[in-house]
Amino acid sequence: MAKSNEPLLIENKPEPKAKKEKPSTSTKFWVAIAFGVIILFLMILISSVIDIGERLGKIHEYVSYGFYVVSFLLTYLLIINPVRIILVSPAFSIETVMDNKPTHRRYQTYKRVSKNLMERNEISQTEKDKLSNSLSDPEELQKVLNEIYNSTMKKKMNQVIMKHAKTVLISTAISQNGRLDLFTVIVVNVRMIKELVQMCGFRPSYKNLAKLTVNVFTTALIAEGLENINLNDILPTSTVNVLGEIPLIKPVMTSVIQGITNGLLTIRIGVVTRKYLFADNKELSKKAIQKGAFVESLKMIPIVVKDSIIHFPQKFFDLFKRNKEDESVDF
């Protein structure tokens, strides 16, 4: 009894104090920033909803009331509920799986995460059996979790990241409204983070969640600003002039660049989320995470672009026929 209690006393007294003192200030700082970002986003959302509601009110007041109800339901289903799912998930990191001797508290978390994995279809039956057989042995369970998360789960998570990046790429490329792009990017990114958390059975720390909130909102603002992108600022004048003579190519190129940029930023957020979840001793620094996310984003974006082009809706081209006609009229 004395032997089993000693490690717990060493873990429970010195470790939490050493770790809680320093990060607490940093965590509060990031959570405060994230809270401010959420308030700002809600103000933008409410302003946009009221603006559209007032226009619909000119048709009939009940039309605007119906729009407000639908807006609230969509906000709950697409943003509030996914955020709730993320927050109620247990905080955990693969960093803890790398420890030599799991504490009783971490062992309970391992079991909770393992049961979550066994209820889902992300892993094979063989891996589920391994988890089931090792539930009574903390060190064996630790080892099995480590193997599963660093092989099967990483591949599955990358597939989820690319799926949502493709959604953002196509949606923002087709959309001709910066405010709509902002909401699209936020909704898709929140859903992506929720899916990644559900797949793993745990979430990043509050500090890292706060950082992700800031990243998502920043990406959304970039998406809104890209609506005013000018090819002259990106490509040489001679190239722009040549492209301008080819029917539809100029508006199509502008929108494709917007979509690819937003898709790349979405991949980066997804990879950063995965790295927060899979933090190990070699990759805990902010610089290492950002560098790794950037490199992986560049590797994934060609695959996302290729898949997006294959499934690209014909409506996209029909949409720009009108834009081209407007340009010729203005000229």
WODAPE-V488526 format. One record per residue. RES is the residue in three letters. PHI is phi in whole degrees, 0 to 359 (NA if undefined). PSI is psi in whole degrees, -180 to 180 (999 if undefined). Layout:
# WODAPE-V488526
res=RES phi=PHI psi=PSI
res=RES phi=PHI psi=PSI
This chain:
# WODAPE-V488526
res=MET phi=NA psi=-41
res=ALA phi=296 psi=-38
res=LYS phi=290 psi=-41
res=SER phi=288 psi=-27
res=ASN phi=277 psi=-29
res=GLU phi=302 psi=-50
res=PRO phi=300 psi=-36
res=LEU phi=294 psi=-38
res=LEU phi=294 psi=-39
res=ILE phi=294 psi=-40
res=GLU phi=288 psi=-44
res=ASN phi=283 psi=-24
res=LYS phi=266 psi=-66
res=PRO phi=293 psi=-42
res=GLU phi=295 psi=-53
res=PRO phi=302 psi=-38
res=LYS phi=294 psi=-42
res=ALA phi=293 psi=-35
res=LYS phi=272 psi=-29
res=LYS phi=279 psi=-30
res=GLU phi=295 psi=-50
res=LYS phi=286 psi=-54
res=PRO phi=294 psi=-24
res=SER phi=303 psi=-45
res=THR phi=294 psi=-44
res=SER phi=296 psi=-42
res=THR phi=296 psi=-46
res=LYS phi=300 psi=-39
res=PHE phi=298 psi=-49
res=TRP phi=292 psi=-38
res=VAL phi=295 psi=-39
res=ALA phi=297 psi=-42
res=ILE phi=296 psi=-45
res=ALA phi=298 psi=-41
res=PHE phi=298 psi=-43
res=GLY phi=297 psi=-39
res=VAL phi=295 psi=-42
res=ILE phi=296 psi=-43
res=ILE phi=299 psi=-44
res=LEU phi=298 psi=-43
res=PHE phi=297 psi=-43
res=LEU phi=297 psi=-36
res=MET phi=295 psi=-42
res=ILE phi=296 psi=-44
res=LEU phi=296 psi=-49
res=ILE phi=297 psi=-41
res=SER phi=300 psi=-44
res=SER phi=293 psi=-41
res=VAL phi=295 psi=-44
res=ILE phi=297 psi=-41
res=ASP phi=299 psi=-47
res=ILE phi=291 psi=-38
res=GLY phi=299 psi=-40
res=GLU phi=295 psi=-38
res=ARG phi=293 psi=-41
res=LEU phi=291 psi=-27
res=GLY phi=297 psi=-23
res=LYS phi=290 psi=-26
res=ILE phi=284 psi=-55
res=HIS phi=193 psi=144
res=GLU phi=297 psi=-31
res=TYR phi=290 psi=-26
res=VAL phi=295 psi=-43
res=SER phi=293 psi=-38
res=TYR phi=297 psi=-43
res=GLY phi=298 psi=-39
res=PHE phi=295 psi=-40
res=TYR phi=297 psi=-42
res=VAL phi=296 psi=-47
res=VAL phi=298 psi=-41
res=SER phi=298 psi=-42
res=PHE phi=295 psi=-44
res=LEU phi=297 psi=-43
res=LEU phi=295 psi=-41
res=THR phi=298 psi=-41
res=TYR phi=293 psi=-48
res=LEU phi=290 psi=-38
res=LEU phi=267 psi=-24
res=ILE phi=236 psi=-57
res=ILE phi=296 psi=-48
res=ASN phi=294 psi=-45
res=PRO phi=302 psi=-40
res=VAL phi=295 psi=-41
res=ARG phi=299 psi=-44
res=ILE phi=299 psi=-41
res=ILE phi=296 psi=-46
res=LEU phi=291 psi=-33
res=VAL phi=278 psi=-9
res=SER phi=289 psi=150
res=PRO phi=291 psi=142
res=ALA phi=283 psi=131
res=PHE phi=198 psi=159
res=SER phi=210 psi=144
res=ILE phi=297 psi=-16
res=GLU phi=305 psi=-38
res=THR phi=288 psi=-25
res=VAL phi=290 psi=-23
res=MET phi=280 psi=-9
res=ASP phi=294 psi=149
res=ASN phi=289 psi=-44
res=LYS phi=234 psi=108
res=PRO phi=292 psi=136
res=THR phi=283 psi=171
res=HIS phi=298 psi=-41
res=ARG phi=297 psi=-44
res=ARG phi=290 psi=-34
res=TYR phi=299 psi=-40
res=GLN phi=296 psi=-38
res=THR phi=294 psi=-42
res=TYR phi=304 psi=-45
res=LYS phi=294 psi=-40
res=ARG phi=296 psi=-44
res=VAL phi=294 psi=-41
res=SER phi=298 psi=-43
res=LYS phi=295 psi=-37
res=ASN phi=297 psi=-44
res=LEU phi=296 psi=-39
res=MET phi=291 psi=-22
res=GLU phi=276 psi=-14
res=ARG phi=254 psi=175
res=ASN phi=252 psi=14
res=GLU phi=288 psi=-28
res=ILE phi=248 psi=160
res=SER phi=285 psi=166
res=GLN phi=296 psi=-35
res=THR phi=299 psi=-43
res=GLU phi=292 psi=-35
res=LYS phi=296 psi=-40
res=ASP phi=295 psi=-39
res=LYS phi=298 psi=-44
res=LEU phi=297 psi=-45
res=SER phi=299 psi=-42
res=ASN phi=287 psi=-21
res=SER phi=257 psi=6
res=LEU phi=299 psi=-29
res=SER phi=272 psi=-7
res=ASP phi=242 psi=106
res=PRO phi=305 psi=-46
res=GLU phi=290 psi=-37
res=GLU phi=290 psi=-40
res=LEU phi=297 psi=-40
res=GLN phi=302 psi=-46
res=LYS phi=295 psi=-45
res=VAL phi=295 psi=-43
res=LEU phi=300 psi=-44
res=ASN phi=301 psi=-44
res=GLU phi=296 psi=-46
res=ILE phi=295 psi=-45
res=TYR phi=289 psi=-29
res=ASN phi=268 psi=4
res=SER phi=233 psi=-82
res=THR phi=301 psi=-50
res=MET phi=293 psi=-36
res=LYS phi=297 psi=-42
res=LYS phi=296 psi=-45
res=LYS phi=298 psi=-41
res=MET phi=293 psi=-38
res=ASN phi=297 psi=-35
res=GLN phi=295 psi=-41
res=VAL phi=296 psi=-43
res=ILE phi=299 psi=-46
res=MET phi=291 psi=-33
res=LYS phi=298 psi=-47
res=HIS phi=287 psi=-32
res=ALA phi=296 psi=-38
res=LYS phi=295 psi=-40
res=THR phi=299 psi=-45
res=VAL phi=296 psi=-44
res=LEU phi=302 psi=-52
res=ILE phi=293 psi=-45
res=SER phi=297 psi=-47
res=THR phi=283 psi=-23
res=ALA phi=287 psi=-38
res=ILE phi=284 psi=-42
res=SER phi=297 psi=140
res=GLN phi=245 psi=27
res=ASN phi=228 psi=119
res=GLY phi=298 psi=-39
res=ARG phi=293 psi=-38
res=LEU phi=294 psi=-38
res=ASP phi=299 psi=-41
res=LEU phi=301 psi=-49
res=PHE phi=293 psi=-38
res=THR phi=299 psi=-48
res=VAL phi=297 psi=-43
res=ILE phi=296 psi=-48
res=VAL phi=298 psi=-48
res=VAL phi=294 psi=-41
res=ASN phi=292 psi=-39
res=VAL phi=296 psi=-43
res=ARG phi=296 psi=-38
res=MET phi=297 psi=-47
res=ILE phi=298 psi=-41
res=LYS phi=299 psi=-44
res=GLU phi=296 psi=-42
res=LEU phi=296 psi=-41
res=VAL phi=294 psi=-43
res=GLN phi=295 psi=-38
res=MET phi=298 psi=-43
res=CYS phi=280 psi=-33
res=GLY phi=90 psi=7
res=PHE phi=207 psi=167
res=ARG phi=239 psi=165
res=PRO phi=291 psi=173
res=SER phi=294 psi=163
res=TYR phi=300 psi=-36
res=LYS phi=298 psi=-47
res=ASN phi=289 psi=-33
res=LEU phi=296 psi=-40
res=ALA phi=297 psi=-42
res=LYS phi=297 psi=-40
res=LEU phi=295 psi=-38
res=THR phi=300 psi=-45
res=VAL phi=296 psi=-42
res=ASN phi=299 psi=-45
res=VAL phi=297 psi=-46
res=PHE phi=294 psi=-40
res=THR phi=298 psi=-43
res=THR phi=299 psi=-41
res=ALA phi=296 psi=-41
res=LEU phi=295 psi=-38
res=ILE phi=297 psi=-42
res=ALA phi=299 psi=-40
res=GLU phi=293 psi=-41
res=GLY phi=290 psi=-27
res=LEU phi=292 psi=-15
res=GLU phi=298 psi=-28
res=ASN phi=264 psi=18
res=ILE phi=297 psi=143
res=ASN phi=239 psi=126
res=LEU phi=300 psi=-27
res=ASN phi=296 psi=-26
res=ASP phi=278 psi=-13
res=ILE phi=251 psi=-46
res=LEU phi=254 psi=157
res=PRO phi=299 psi=151
res=THR phi=302 psi=-40
res=SER phi=298 psi=-41
res=THR phi=293 psi=-41
res=VAL phi=297 psi=-41
res=ASN phi=297 psi=-41
res=VAL phi=294 psi=-45
res=LEU phi=296 psi=-34
res=GLY phi=295 psi=-24
res=GLU phi=276 psi=-13
res=ILE phi=269 psi=124
res=PRO phi=304 psi=134
res=LEU phi=71 psi=-17
res=ILE phi=294 psi=-36
res=LYS phi=294 psi=-52
res=PRO phi=296 psi=-35
res=VAL phi=294 psi=-45
res=MET phi=299 psi=-42
res=THR phi=299 psi=-47
res=SER phi=291 psi=-37
res=VAL phi=295 psi=-41
res=ILE phi=297 psi=-42
res=GLN phi=301 psi=-48
res=GLY phi=297 psi=-45
res=ILE phi=296 psi=-42
res=THR phi=299 psi=-46
res=ASN phi=294 psi=-38
res=GLY phi=296 psi=-41
res=LEU phi=297 psi=-43
res=LEU phi=293 psi=-35
res=THR phi=293 psi=-41
res=ILE phi=300 psi=-43
res=ARG phi=300 psi=-45
res=ILE phi=298 psi=-42
res=GLY phi=298 psi=-43
res=VAL phi=293 psi=-40
res=VAL phi=297 psi=-42
res=THR phi=301 psi=-47
res=ARG phi=298 psi=-38
res=LYS phi=288 psi=-32
res=TYR phi=295 psi=-39
res=LEU phi=287 psi=-34
res=PHE phi=253 psi=31
res=ALA phi=299 psi=125
res=ASP phi=239 psi=178
res=ASN phi=296 psi=-18
res=LYS phi=271 psi=-14
res=GLU phi=222 psi=49
res=LEU phi=266 psi=-20
res=SER phi=286 psi=149
res=LYS phi=300 psi=-42
res=LYS phi=298 psi=-44
res=ALA phi=295 psi=-40
res=ILE phi=294 psi=-45
res=GLN phi=295 psi=-42
res=LYS phi=296 psi=-46
res=GLY phi=298 psi=-40
res=ALA phi=295 psi=-40
res=PHE phi=295 psi=-45
res=VAL phi=297 psi=-46
res=GLU phi=294 psi=-36
res=SER phi=299 psi=-43
res=LEU phi=294 psi=-30
res=LYS phi=285 psi=-35
res=MET phi=277 psi=-32
res=ILE phi=300 psi=-37
res=PRO phi=299 psi=-37
res=ILE phi=294 psi=-43
res=VAL phi=296 psi=-43
res=VAL phi=298 psi=-45
res=LYS phi=299 psi=-47
res=ASP phi=295 psi=-36
res=SER phi=293 psi=-40
res=ILE phi=295 psi=-39
res=ILE phi=296 psi=-40
res=HIS phi=261 psi=13
res=PHE phi=294 psi=128
res=PRO phi=291 psi=146
res=GLN phi=292 psi=-23
res=LYS phi=299 psi=-28
res=PHE phi=302 psi=-46
res=PHE phi=289 psi=-36
res=ASP phi=297 psi=-36
res=LEU phi=299 psi=-39
res=PHE phi=276 psi=-10
res=LYS phi=296 psi=-39
res=ARG phi=293 psi=-41
res=ASN phi=299 psi=-38
res=LYS phi=292 psi=-39
res=GLU phi=295 psi=-40
res=ASP phi=298 psi=-40
res=GLU phi=296 psi=-42
res=SER phi=292 psi=-35
res=VAL phi=295 psi=-45
res=ASP phi=298 psi=-35
res=PHE phi=292 psi=999
